[in-house]
């Protein structure tokens, strides 16, 4: 298993096997947080996934971003 797949699997298990919860994770203190999708936060795939989350789950997205900001 690659490092990226291992990180992605860990985050998936941590979030209760929910892709939505991985996307909306609000634990930025976790060392794996920036890589939770198997990509770095600077990658296009990461940015696309976050844009889709904002569109699909607007209320949950806003709440997760507020929690993230408060925890930073």
N, C-alpha and C positions, 0 to 999 in steps of 0.2 A: 504494500500500500504506500502511495506517495505521501509526503508530508502534508500537502494540500488536502488530500482526501481524508487523512487522519484528523486534521483540524476540523474539517467540515463535518465528519462523523461525530466527533466529540461535541460540537456545538448542537448538532441535531439531537443527540441523546440528552444533553443538558436542558434543551428546550422542550422536552417531553415529546420528541419525535414530530415536531411541528415546524414546517418550513416557514410559516408565517411568524412564529415566535423567534426563529433564528433571525429573520429579517428585522423584526422589531425589537430585538434584544436591547435592553437598557442597562447593561453591565459593562460600561466602557472601561472599568478598572481591570477587567479580565485581559491577560496578555494575549489571548487569542482573538479578542473582539475585532480588531481590524481585518482579520483573515477569516472570519466566520463563514464566508461564502466559498472559501477555497481560493480567493483572490485577494489582492491587497486593496485597500480603500482607494487607491489611485487608478485602479483598472476600470476600463469601460464597462465590464460585466457588473462590477460592484455598483457603479453609478446607475446603470440601467435598472438593476434590481431595486434600488432605493426609489427611483422614479416611479416604477410600477407599484411599489408598496404605497407610496404617497397617493397614487391614483386609486388603487383598489381598497385601501383601508385608511381613508383620510383621518378619521377620528383617532384610531389607534396609532397611526403614524405621528400625529401631532402630540399625543400623550407620550409616546416613546421618545420623541425628540426633546420634549420638555424635561422628562426624567433624565435623559442623557445630559442635557445642559446643566441640570441641577447637580448631577453626580460628578461633573467635570471639575 
